Amino acid sequence: MRILMIGLLAWVLAVITAPIQAQPGSYSEFFTEDEKNNIAVFKRASPSVVNITNSRLVRSFYALNPQEVPQGSGTGFVWNEDGYIVTNFHVIQQADRVMVTLQDGTTYDAALIGADPDKDLAVVRIEAPDRELVPIRPGDSSQLEVGRKVIAIGNPFGLDTTMTVGVVSALGREINSVSRRTIDDVVQTDAAINPGNSGGPLLNSLGELIGVNTAIYSPSGASSGIGFAIPVNTVKRIVPELINYGRVQTPRLGISLIPQPEYYRRLWDISGVIVMDVLEGSDPDRLGMRGLTRVERGRIRLGDVIVEVEGEPVRNEDDLASIIERYEAGDVVDVVTRRDNRLLEYEVELQPPARR
C-alpha cells in the first residue's frame, strides 16, 4: 500500500509539472480571455499608432549654413483617413521639421495644422495613401471607472509599437500644461508610460481611444506607475477645431486682463480676476462693468474683480478660462464681480474669438 501511494504521488507530480503541449491549430486554447483581449486590441489599434520625430535648424557660430539637429521623439495616432495625426503639443514644440513614421516603416514629412498648448494637444498632417491610414476609434471617457483595464501603445525610449497594460488608477486629476494652464479631468493610470509615449493612445478593452498619454510622475524620469492621459472627451472637442481653424475657438468675455495678476492679487490682497479694461462695444461695456482707473497722484483704482461665473467660484485666470472654454460665442453667462466691497451681477453674451 505504501509503495502504491508513493507511485501515485509521483504520477500526480509529473502531471502537474509537465509542460503544456499545444496541439497544432489549437494554441489559442491556452490563452486566458484577458490575454486574448490584449492581443486583439493590439492587432486592431497598433496600425493607427505612429512614431513622431522632430528636428530644429541650428546655426553654428563657425558655419554659415544651418544644420538640422534631432530634437526629440514621441508618439501619435491617426485621426482620420485625410492624414491628420494627433499628438501632444510638447512633442512638436519649437520643431522646424516634423516626421511621422507609420507602422510599416514609411516616413513622411508632416505639416503642423493646429495646436493648443493649454491642453497640450497638436494636429499634424501627412500626405499618405488612404490605405496606409488606419484611424483610431474614439470612446467616451465619461464612462470610465477606477479599476477598468487600459492599454497604452507608444514608442518609449524609441522602441516603437510597445504595449503596456494597466488599470484606471484615478479619475478627475489635474496636471499643468506647457503653458501652465490646468488640464482638468485627467485620467491616471498605472500602465507603464515612459519618455517617448507622449502623444500615444490610451485604450480601453474594446480598443477605443479613451485618452492621450501625456505625462508621468517620476523622480527618476522613468515609469513609476503614475501616468496621466488627457481624456478623449476633451480631445474630441479640441481636435476638430484645430483641424478647421488651427486653434481652439474659445469665445471672449469682452474684457482685457492685467499682466502679472498674481503680483497684484498679493498687492491688493484679493482673490478673483482683475478686469484691466472693458472692450468698447462689448456686453460688459454696455452693462457698466469697469476696469482699472487712474485717480489723483497717479494711483490706480480697482474696478470690477470677477469672483464667480455661472455659479462657479473664480480665483484666478485659470479658473475663468476653464469655465469660458465650455461655452460658445453667443451663449449668455452669469458673471458676478466685486467692486468697492459690493457684489454686482452681469448677464454677458460671449463674443466670437478674435481673428488671427
ABEGO torsion letter per residue (X at the ends): XAAAAAAAAAAAAAAAABBBBBBBGAAAAABBAAAAAAAAAAAAAAAABBBBBBBBBBBBAABABBBBBBAEBBBBBBABAAGBBBBBAAAABGBABBBBBBAAGBBBBBBBABBBAAAGBBBBBBBBBAAABBBBBBBBAAABBBGBBBBBBBBBGGBBGBBBBBBBABBGBBBBBAAGBBBBGBBBBABBBBBGABGBBBBBAAGBBABBBABBBBAAGBBAGBBBBBBAAAAAAAAAAAAAAGBBBBBBAGBBBBBGAAAAAAAAGBBEBBBABBBBGBAAAAAGBBBBBBBBGGBBBBBBBBABBGGBBBABAAAAAAAAAABBBGBBBBBBBBBGGBBBBBBBBBBBBBBX
